[in-house]
């Protein structure tokens, strides 16, 4: 058995994630669902998502719809309470260096864009859809390997612009000093938030109810640390309809 929460894994949140997982385990046990005692936070994402003994994980909208939607069970979407988004949705900010004088996204047509991965909804797909409104996508691109790296590279002027999801950005504002060197030029449209998943034959309703109960039982300070408000039942076809 394996479980992890890889999407917002960072040192400052290890204990909060452990507490959250302990409560999910408690309610899964009430539903007679076995689960591992500890999260495998350092395991490779795709390796975990496709394991036949997957109990619980969190994926990104783009790999879910393009690679694994028919290989896993969609449990629900996390509601992070992102401003100007429906419950269970999120969006990305285009961030630039605070001293960059360009004011509009179309001014960055010839800029160096850095992104976490081409399979990322928030860091790549949402950015591409937004840029296409203005008739372009970046010709100059560099992969950073993670949202944290992308934002840091922009703050250090190693790249001109990046798309960072609202939750990652809020955590950077909270924990990372380089955030002070960034500013937001615009936002993407909202898309369904990062889905919770389990193996393909999992009991969706049992998982959904266990997670909802765990969120309700979370101490206020842990909910605030993780920015988790609720779990929302967003249909599979809603994810698959995203460009």
PAVOTI-815099 format. One record per residue (C-alpha): residue number from 0; chain; residue in three letters; x, y, z. Coordinates in Angstrom, 2 decimals. Each point is the difference from the previous one (the first is absolute). Layout:
<node i="NUM" ch="A" aa="ALA" xx="X" yy="Y" zz="Z"/>
...
end
This chain:
<node i="0" ch="A" aa="UNK" xx="0.00" yy="0.00" zz="0.00"/>
<node i="1" ch="A" aa="UNK" xx="1.12" yy="3.53" zz="-0.67"/>
<node i="2" ch="A" aa="UNK" xx="-1.33" yy="3.51" zz="0.56"/>
<node i="3" ch="A" aa="UNK" xx="1.42" yy="3.48" zz="-0.45"/>
<node i="4" ch="A" aa="UNK" xx="-0.86" yy="3.68" zz="-0.27"/>
<node i="5" ch="A" aa="UNK" xx="2.65" yy="1.26" zz="-2.43"/>
<node i="6" ch="A" aa="UNK" xx="-1.48" yy="3.20" zz="-1.40"/>
<node i="7" ch="A" aa="UNK" xx="0.80" yy="2.43" zz="2.82"/>
<node i="8" ch="A" aa="UNK" xx="2.67" yy="-2.01" zz="1.76"/>
<node i="9" ch="A" aa="UNK" xx="2.56" yy="2.28" zz="1.64"/>
<node i="10" ch="A" aa="UNK" xx="1.94" yy="-0.19" zz="3.32"/>
<node i="11" ch="A" aa="UNK" xx="-2.20" yy="2.53" zz="1.79"/>
<node i="12" ch="A" aa="UNK" xx="-3.10" yy="-2.13" zz="-0.62"/>
<node i="13" ch="A" aa="UNK" xx="1.28" yy="-3.49" zz="0.84"/>
<node i="14" ch="A" aa="UNK" xx="-1.58" yy="-0.12" zz="3.45"/>
<node i="15" ch="A" aa="UNK" xx="-3.27" yy="1.52" zz="-1.22"/>
<node i="16" ch="A" aa="UNK" xx="-0.25" yy="-2.59" zz="-2.78"/>
<node i="17" ch="A" aa="UNK" xx="0.75" yy="-2.77" zz="2.48"/>
<node i="18" ch="A" aa="UNK" xx="-2.82" yy="1.17" zz="2.27"/>
<node i="19" ch="A" aa="UNK" xx="-2.37" yy="0.26" zz="-2.96"/>
<node i="20" ch="A" aa="UNK" xx="0.93" yy="-3.51" zz="-1.16"/>
<node i="21" ch="A" aa="UNK" xx="-0.49" yy="-1.45" zz="3.47"/>
<node i="22" ch="A" aa="UNK" xx="-3.58" yy="1.29" zz="0.01"/>
<node i="23" ch="A" aa="UNK" xx="-0.66" yy="-1.30" zz="-3.53"/>
<node i="24" ch="A" aa="UNK" xx="1.33" yy="-3.41" zz="1.12"/>
<node i="25" ch="A" aa="UNK" xx="-2.26" yy="0.08" zz="3.02"/>
<node i="26" ch="A" aa="UNK" xx="-3.10" yy="0.54" zz="-2.12"/>
<node i="27" ch="A" aa="UNK" xx="1.10" yy="-2.47" zz="-2.67"/>
<node i="28" ch="A" aa="UNK" xx="0.35" yy="-2.60" zz="2.74"/>
<node i="29" ch="A" aa="UNK" xx="-3.57" yy="0.73" zz="1.12"/>
<node i="30" ch="A" aa="UNK" xx="-1.00" yy="-0.80" zz="-3.60"/>
<node i="31" ch="A" aa="UNK" xx="2.04" yy="-3.24" zz="0.18"/>
<node i="32" ch="A" aa="UNK" xx="2.61" yy="1.27" zz="-2.48"/>
<node i="33" ch="A" aa="UNK" xx="3.63" yy="-0.86" zz="0.76"/>
<node i="34" ch="A" aa="UNK" xx="2.64" yy="2.67" zz="-0.46"/>
<node i="35" ch="A" aa="UNK" xx="3.74" yy="0.40" zz="0.65"/>
<node i="36" ch="A" aa="UNK" xx="1.08" yy="1.59" zz="3.26"/>
<node i="37" ch="A" aa="UNK" xx="2.26" yy="2.56" zz="-1.67"/>
<node i="38" ch="A" aa="UNK" xx="-0.10" yy="2.09" zz="-3.14"/>
<node i="39" ch="A" aa="UNK" xx="2.63" yy="-0.79" zz="-2.66"/>
<node i="40" ch="A" aa="UNK" xx="0.78" yy="3.63" zz="-0.75"/>
<node i="41" ch="A" aa="UNK" xx="3.27" yy="-0.63" zz="-1.83"/>
<node i="42" ch="A" aa="UNK" xx="-1.40" yy="-2.58" zz="-2.44"/>
<node i="43" ch="A" aa="UNK" xx="-0.22" yy="0.83" zz="-3.70"/>
<node i="44" ch="A" aa="UNK" xx="-3.39" yy="1.46" zz="-0.88"/>
<node i="45" ch="A" aa="UNK" xx="-0.93" yy="-2.06" zz="-3.08"/>
<node i="46" ch="A" aa="UNK" xx="1.42" yy="-3.16" zz="1.58"/>
<node i="47" ch="A" aa="UNK" xx="-2.36" yy="0.47" zz="2.95"/>
<node i="48" ch="A" aa="UNK" xx="-3.05" yy="0.99" zz="-2.04"/>
<node i="49" ch="A" aa="UNK" xx="0.14" yy="-3.15" zz="-2.13"/>
<node i="50" ch="A" aa="UNK" xx="0.76" yy="-2.53" zz="2.73"/>
<node i="51" ch="A" aa="UNK" xx="-2.67" yy="-2.70" zz="0.40"/>
<node i="52" ch="A" aa="UNK" xx="0.26" yy="0.39" zz="3.79"/>
<node i="53" ch="A" aa="UNK" xx="-0.54" yy="3.77" zz="-0.04"/>
<node i="54" ch="A" aa="UNK" xx="-2.17" yy="1.00" zz="2.96"/>
<node i="55" ch="A" aa="UNK" xx="0.07" yy="3.77" zz="-0.26"/>
<node i="56" ch="A" aa="UNK" xx="1.80" yy="2.79" zz="-1.82"/>
<node i="57" ch="A" aa="UNK" xx="-0.45" yy="3.40" zz="-1.55"/>
<node i="58" ch="A" aa="UNK" xx="0.68" yy="0.66" zz="-3.66"/>
<node i="59" ch="A" aa="UNK" xx="-0.15" yy="2.99" zz="-2.33"/>
<node i="60" ch="A" aa="UNK" xx="-2.85" yy="0.64" zz="-2.40"/>
<node i="61" ch="A" aa="UNK" xx="2.05" yy="-0.36" zz="-3.17"/>
<node i="62" ch="A" aa="UNK" xx="1.58" yy="-3.42" zz="0.70"/>
<node i="63" ch="A" aa="UNK" xx="-3.36" yy="-1.14" zz="1.31"/>
<node i="64" ch="A" aa="UNK" xx="-1.86" yy="0.81" zz="-3.22"/>
<node i="65" ch="A" aa="UNK" xx="2.78" yy="-0.88" zz="-2.46"/>
<node i="66" ch="A" aa="UNK" xx="1.62" yy="-3.06" zz="1.56"/>
<node i="67" ch="A" aa="UNK" xx="-1.75" yy="-1.66" zz="2.94"/>
<node i="68" ch="A" aa="UNK" xx="-3.73" yy="0.83" zz="0.10"/>
<node i="69" ch="A" aa="UNK" xx="-0.90" yy="-3.52" zz="-1.15"/>
<node i="70" ch="A" aa="UNK" xx="2.52" yy="-1.66" zz="2.33"/>
<node i="71" ch="A" aa="UNK" xx="-0.98" yy="1.50" zz="3.38"/>
<node i="72" ch="A" aa="UNK" xx="-3.09" yy="0.92" zz="2.02"/>
<node i="73" ch="A" aa="UNK" xx="-0.75" yy="3.72" zz="0.26"/>
<node i="74" ch="A" aa="UNK" xx="-0.98" yy="0.74" zz="3.60"/>
<node i="75" ch="A" aa="UNK" xx="-0.49" yy="3.76" zz="-0.03"/>
<node i="76" ch="A" aa="UNK" xx="1.64" yy="3.40" zz="-0.30"/>
<node i="77" ch="A" aa="UNK" xx="1.49" yy="1.97" zz="2.84"/>
<node i="78" ch="A" aa="UNK" xx="-1.56" yy="3.38" zz="0.71"/>
<node i="79" ch="A" aa="UNK" xx="2.83" yy="2.33" zz="0.98"/>
<node i="80" ch="A" aa="UNK" xx="-2.22" yy="3.07" zz="0.17"/>
<node i="81" ch="A" aa="UNK" xx="1.83" yy="1.71" zz="-2.86"/>
<node i="82" ch="A" aa="UNK" xx="-1.26" yy="3.52" zz="-0.66"/>
<node i="83" ch="A" aa="UNK" xx="-2.21" yy="0.50" zz="-3.04"/>
<node i="84" ch="A" aa="UNK" xx="-0.42" yy="-3.74" zz="-0.53"/>
<node i="85" ch="A" aa="UNK" xx="-2.99" yy="-2.31" zz="0.56"/>
<node i="86" ch="A" aa="UNK" xx="0.38" yy="-2.53" zz="2.84"/>
<node i="87" ch="A" aa="UNK" xx="2.40" yy="-2.74" zz="-1.07"/>
<node i="88" ch="A" aa="UNK" xx="1.64" yy="2.14" zz="-2.69"/>
<node i="89" ch="A" aa="UNK" xx="3.30" yy="1.86" zz="-0.15"/>
<node i="90" ch="A" aa="UNK" xx="1.97" yy="2.17" zz="-2.42"/>
<node i="91" ch="A" aa="UNK" xx="3.54" yy="1.13" zz="-0.74"/>
<node i="92" ch="A" aa="UNK" xx="1.76" yy="3.34" zz="0.22"/>
<node i="93" ch="A" aa="UNK" xx="2.49" yy="1.14" zz="-2.60"/>
<node i="94" ch="A" aa="UNK" xx="2.87" yy="1.30" zz="2.13"/>
<node i="95" ch="A" aa="UNK" xx="2.81" yy="2.29" zz="-1.08"/>
<node i="96" ch="A" aa="UNK" xx="2.86" yy="1.78" zz="1.76"/>
<node i="97" ch="A" aa="UNK" xx="-1.17" yy="2.96" zz="2.06"/>
<node i="98" ch="A" aa="UNK" xx="2.22" yy="2.37" zz="-2.02"/>
<node i="99" ch="A" aa="UNK" xx="-1.28" yy="-1.16" zz="-3.39"/>
<node i="100" ch="A" aa="UNK" xx="-1.82" yy="2.95" zz="-1.57"/>
<node i="101" ch="A" aa="UNK" xx="-2.15" yy="-2.02" zz="-2.41"/>
<node i="102" ch="A" aa="UNK" xx="-3.68" yy="0.20" zz="0.98"/>
<node i="103" ch="A" aa="UNK" xx="-1.95" yy="-2.43" zz="-2.21"/>
<node i="104" ch="A" aa="UNK" xx="0.36" yy="-3.69" zz="-0.84"/>
<node i="105" ch="A" aa="UNK" xx="0.31" yy="0.75" zz="-3.72"/>
<node i="106" ch="A" aa="UNK" xx="3.11" yy="2.09" zz="0.78"/>
<node i="107" ch="A" aa="UNK" xx="1.77" yy="-3.27" zz="0.87"/>
<node i="108" ch="A" aa="UNK" xx="-0.35" yy="-1.66" zz="-3.41"/>
<node i="109" ch="A" aa="UNK" xx="3.78" yy="-0.13" zz="-0.46"/>
<node i="110" ch="A" aa="UNK" xx="0.81" yy="-0.59" zz="3.69"/>
<node i="111" ch="A" aa="UNK" xx="1.62" yy="-3.07" zz="1.55"/>
<node i="112" ch="A" aa="UNK" xx="-2.77" yy="-2.08" zz="1.60"/>
<node i="113" ch="A" aa="UNK" xx="0.89" yy="-2.52" zz="2.70"/>
<node i="114" ch="A" aa="UNK" xx="-2.33" yy="-2.83" zz="0.97"/>
<node i="115" ch="A" aa="UNK" xx="-0.02" yy="-2.92" zz="2.40"/>
<node i="116" ch="A" aa="UNK" xx="-0.93" yy="-2.73" zz="-2.51"/>
<node i="117" ch="A" aa="UNK" xx="-1.78" yy="-0.27" zz="-3.37"/>
<node i="118" ch="A" aa="UNK" xx="-2.50" yy="-2.36" zz="1.65"/>
<node i="119" ch="A" aa="UNK" xx="-1.00" yy="2.66" zz="2.55"/>
<node i="120" ch="A" aa="UNK" xx="-3.46" yy="1.55" zz="-0.15"/>
<node i="121" ch="A" aa="UNK" xx="0.84" yy="3.09" zz="2.05"/>
<node i="122" ch="A" aa="UNK" xx="3.54" yy="0.55" zz="-1.22"/>
<node i="123" ch="A" aa="UNK" xx="-0.34" yy="-0.77" zz="-3.71"/>
<node i="124" ch="A" aa="UNK" xx="-3.46" yy="-0.87" zz="-1.38"/>
<node i="125" ch="A" aa="UNK" xx="-1.84" yy="2.90" zz="1.66"/>
<node i="126" ch="A" aa="UNK" xx="2.77" yy="2.37" zz="-1.07"/>
<node i="127" ch="A" aa="UNK" xx="-0.23" yy="-1.17" zz="-3.61"/>
<node i="128" ch="A" aa="UNK" xx="-3.78" yy="0.45" zz="-0.11"/>
<node i="129" ch="A" aa="UNK" xx="0.28" yy="3.51" zz="1.46"/>
<node i="130" ch="A" aa="UNK" xx="2.75" yy="1.07" zz="-2.42"/>
<node i="131" ch="A" aa="UNK" xx="-1.96" yy="-1.32" zz="-2.98"/>
<node i="132" ch="A" aa="UNK" xx="-2.65" yy="2.64" zz="0.74"/>
<node i="133" ch="A" aa="UNK" xx="2.64" yy="2.47" zz="-1.21"/>
<node i="134" ch="A" aa="UNK" xx="1.18" yy="-2.11" zz="-2.93"/>
<node i="135" ch="A" aa="UNK" xx="3.28" yy="-1.34" zz="1.32"/>
<node i="136" ch="A" aa="UNK" xx="1.80" yy="-2.44" zz="2.22"/>
<node i="137" ch="A" aa="UNK" xx="3.56" yy="0.43" zz="1.18"/>
<node i="138" ch="A" aa="UNK" xx="2.67" yy="-0.99" zz="-2.52"/>
<node i="139" ch="A" aa="UNK" xx="2.66" yy="0.18" zz="2.71"/>
<node i="140" ch="A" aa="UNK" xx="-0.71" yy="-2.51" zz="2.76"/>
<node i="141" ch="A" aa="UNK" xx="2.02" yy="-1.74" zz="2.71"/>
<node i="142" ch="A" aa="UNK" xx="-1.14" yy="-2.77" zz="2.33"/>
<node i="143" ch="A" aa="UNK" xx="0.81" yy="0.63" zz="3.67"/>
<node i="144" ch="A" aa="UNK" xx="-1.31" yy="-3.28" zz="1.41"/>
<node i="145" ch="A" aa="UNK" xx="-2.30" yy="1.59" zz="2.60"/>
<node i="146" ch="A" aa="UNK" xx="-2.11" yy="3.05" zz="0.80"/>
<node i="147" ch="A" aa="UNK" xx="2.44" yy="0.99" zz="2.75"/>
<node i="148" ch="A" aa="UNK" xx="2.88" yy="0.00" zz="-2.48"/>
<node i="149" ch="A" aa="UNK" xx="-1.99" yy="1.91" zz="-2.61"/>
<node i="150" ch="A" aa="UNK" xx="-0.91" yy="2.79" zz="2.41"/>
<node i="151" ch="A" aa="UNK" xx="3.53" yy="0.14" zz="1.38"/>
<node i="152" ch="A" aa="UNK" xx="1.49" yy="0.25" zz="-3.49"/>
<node i="153" ch="A" aa="UNK" xx="-2.29" yy="2.92" zz="-0.80"/>
<node i="154" ch="A" aa="UNK" xx="0.92" yy="1.68" zz="3.29"/>
<node i="155" ch="A" aa="UNK" xx="3.69" yy="-0.37" zz="-0.95"/>
<node i="156" ch="A" aa="UNK" xx="-0.58" yy="1.21" zz="-3.60"/>
<node i="157" ch="A" aa="UNK" xx="1.04" yy="-3.38" zz="-1.39"/>
<node i="158" ch="A" aa="UNK" xx="-3.36" yy="-0.05" zz="-1.81"/>
<node i="159" ch="A" aa="UNK" xx="-2.53" yy="2.71" zz="-0.80"/>
<node i="160" ch="A" aa="UNK" xx="-3.37" yy="-1.53" zz="0.83"/>
<node i="161" ch="A" aa="UNK" xx="-1.64" yy="-3.10" zz="1.49"/>
<node i="162" ch="A" aa="UNK" xx="-3.52" yy="-1.27" zz="0.73"/>
<node i="163" ch="A" aa="UNK" xx="-0.34" yy="-1.03" zz="3.65"/>
<node i="164" ch="A" aa="UNK" xx="-3.20" yy="-1.41" zz="1.48"/>
<node i="165" ch="A" aa="UNK" xx="-1.66" yy="2.07" zz="2.69"/>
<node i="166" ch="A" aa="UNK" xx="0.62" yy="-2.48" zz="2.83"/>
<node i="167" ch="A" aa="UNK" xx="3.71" yy="-0.39" zz="-0.77"/>
<node i="168" ch="A" aa="UNK" xx="0.30" yy="3.78" zz="-0.24"/>
<node i="169" ch="A" aa="UNK" xx="-1.71" yy="0.52" zz="3.35"/>
<node i="170" ch="A" aa="UNK" xx="2.38" yy="-2.49" zz="1.62"/>
<node i="171" ch="A" aa="UNK" xx="2.97" yy="1.81" zz="-1.54"/>
<node i="172" ch="A" aa="UNK" xx="-1.28" yy="3.29" zz="1.37"/>
<node i="173" ch="A" aa="UNK" xx="-0.19" yy="-1.64" zz="3.42"/>
<node i="174" ch="A" aa="UNK" xx="3.34" yy="-1.84" zz="0.04"/>
<node i="175" ch="A" aa="UNK" xx="2.41" yy="1.26" zz="-2.70"/>
<node i="176" ch="A" aa="UNK" xx="1.86" yy="3.30" zz="0.17"/>
<node i="177" ch="A" aa="UNK" xx="0.47" yy="0.16" zz="-3.78"/>
<node i="178" ch="A" aa="UNK" xx="-3.75" yy="0.57" zz="-0.34"/>
<node i="179" ch="A" aa="UNK" xx="0.67" yy="3.67" zz="0.75"/>
<node i="180" ch="A" aa="UNK" xx="1.72" yy="0.29" zz="-3.40"/>
<node i="181" ch="A" aa="UNK" xx="-3.11" yy="-1.10" zz="-1.90"/>
<node i="182" ch="A" aa="UNK" xx="-3.14" yy="1.69" zz="-1.23"/>
<node i="183" ch="A" aa="UNK" xx="-3.09" yy="-1.26" zz="-1.80"/>
<node i="184" ch="A" aa="UNK" xx="-0.74" yy="1.21" zz="-3.51"/>
<node i="185" ch="A" aa="UNK" xx="-3.29" yy="-1.93" zz="-0.52"/>
<node i="186" ch="A" aa="UNK" xx="-1.90" yy="-3.23" zz="0.80"/>
<node i="187" ch="A" aa="UNK" xx="-1.18" yy="-2.97" zz="-2.02"/>
<node i="188" ch="A" aa="UNK" xx="-3.61" yy="-1.16" zz="-0.09"/>
<node i="189" ch="A" aa="UNK" xx="-1.06" yy="-2.40" zz="2.80"/>
<node i="190" ch="A" aa="UNK" xx="0.14" yy="-3.76" zz="-0.59"/>
<node i="191" ch="A" aa="UNK" xx="-0.91" yy="-2.93" zz="2.27"/>
<node i="192" ch="A" aa="UNK" xx="2.42" yy="-0.38" zz="2.89"/>
<node i="193" ch="A" aa="UNK" xx="2.50" yy="-2.81" zz="0.52"/>
<node i="194" ch="A" aa="UNK" xx="-1.99" yy="-3.23" zz="0.36"/>
<node i="195" ch="A" aa="UNK" xx="0.33" yy="-2.65" zz="2.66"/>
<node i="196" ch="A" aa="UNK" xx="0.24" yy="-3.48" zz="-1.51"/>
<node i="197" ch="A" aa="UNK" xx="0.19" yy="-3.67" zz="0.94"/>
<node i="198" ch="A" aa="UNK" xx="0.46" yy="-3.25" zz="-1.94"/>
<node i="199" ch="A" aa="UNK" xx="-2.45" yy="-0.72" zz="-2.78"/>
<node i="200" ch="A" aa="UNK" xx="-2.36" yy="-2.26" zz="2.00"/>
<node i="201" ch="A" aa="UNK" xx="-0.16" yy="2.16" zz="3.15"/>
<node i="202" ch="A" aa="UNK" xx="-3.29" yy="0.85" zz="1.70"/>
<node i="203" ch="A" aa="UNK" xx="-0.31" yy="3.68" zz="-0.89"/>
<node i="204" ch="A" aa="UNK" xx="-2.79" yy="0.87" zz="2.44"/>
<node i="205" ch="A" aa="UNK" xx="1.79" yy="-1.62" zz="2.94"/>
<node i="206" ch="A" aa="UNK" xx="3.19" yy="1.93" zz="-0.74"/>
<node i="207" ch="A" aa="UNK" xx="-1.87" yy="3.27" zz="-0.59"/>
<node i="208" ch="A" aa="UNK" xx="-1.88" yy="-0.28" zz="3.29"/>
<node i="209" ch="A" aa="UNK" xx="3.15" yy="-0.96" zz="1.92"/>
<node i="210" ch="A" aa="UNK" xx="1.93" yy="2.97" zz="-1.34"/>
<node i="211" ch="A" aa="UNK" xx="-2.86" yy="2.41" zz="0.64"/>
<node i="212" ch="A" aa="UNK" xx="-0.22" yy="-1.24" zz="3.58"/>
<node i="213" ch="A" aa="UNK" xx="3.77" yy="0.37" zz="0.40"/>
<node i="214" ch="A" aa="UNK" xx="-0.09" yy="3.59" zz="-1.26"/>
<node i="215" ch="A" aa="UNK" xx="-2.81" yy="0.85" zz="2.39"/>
<node i="216" ch="A" aa="UNK" xx="2.00" yy="-1.48" zz="2.86"/>
<node i="217" ch="A" aa="UNK" xx="3.25" yy="1.76" zz="-0.84"/>
<node i="218" ch="A" aa="UNK" xx="1.09" yy="2.58" zz="2.58"/>
<node i="219" ch="A" aa="UNK" xx="-0.52" yy="3.52" zz="-1.27"/>
<node i="220" ch="A" aa="UNK" xx="3.71" yy="0.79" zz="-0.08"/>
<node i="221" ch="A" aa="UNK" xx="0.72" yy="-3.08" zz="-2.15"/>
<node i="222" ch="A" aa="UNK" xx="-2.78" yy="0.86" zz="-2.44"/>
<node i="223" ch="A" aa="UNK" xx="1.45" yy="3.49" zz="-0.28"/>
<node i="224" ch="A" aa="UNK" xx="3.52" yy="-1.34" zz="-0.54"/>
<node i="225" ch="A" aa="UNK" xx="-1.15" yy="-2.31" zz="-2.79"/>
<node i="226" ch="A" aa="UNK" xx="-2.57" yy="2.53" zz="-1.30"/>
<node i="227" ch="A" aa="UNK" xx="-2.56" yy="-2.83" zz="-0.24"/>
<node i="228" ch="A" aa="UNK" xx="-3.64" yy="1.06" zz="0.30"/>
<node i="229" ch="A" aa="UNK" xx="-1.92" yy="-3.03" zz="-1.29"/>
<node i="230" ch="A" aa="UNK" xx="-0.14" yy="-2.78" zz="-2.57"/>
<node i="231" ch="A" aa="UNK" xx="-2.29" yy="0.54" zz="-3.00"/>
<node i="232" ch="A" aa="UNK" xx="-1.54" yy="-2.64" zz="-2.23"/>
<node i="233" ch="A" aa="UNK" xx="1.02" yy="1.22" zz="-3.47"/>
<node i="234" ch="A" aa="UNK" xx="-1.01" yy="-2.45" zz="-2.76"/>
<node i="235" ch="A" aa="UNK" xx="2.57" yy="-1.82" zz="-2.09"/>
<node i="236" ch="A" aa="UNK" xx="-1.37" yy="1.54" zz="-3.20"/>
<node i="237" ch="A" aa="UNK" xx="0.60" yy="3.49" zz="1.37"/>
<node i="238" ch="A" aa="UNK" xx="3.71" yy="-0.78" zz="0.25"/>
<node i="239" ch="A" aa="UNK" xx="0.06" yy="-1.62" zz="-3.43"/>
<node i="240" ch="A" aa="UNK" xx="-1.65" yy="3.08" zz="-1.57"/>
<node i="241" ch="A" aa="UNK" xx="2.87" yy="2.29" zz="1.01"/>
<node i="242" ch="A" aa="UNK" xx="2.17" yy="1.05" zz="-2.95"/>
end
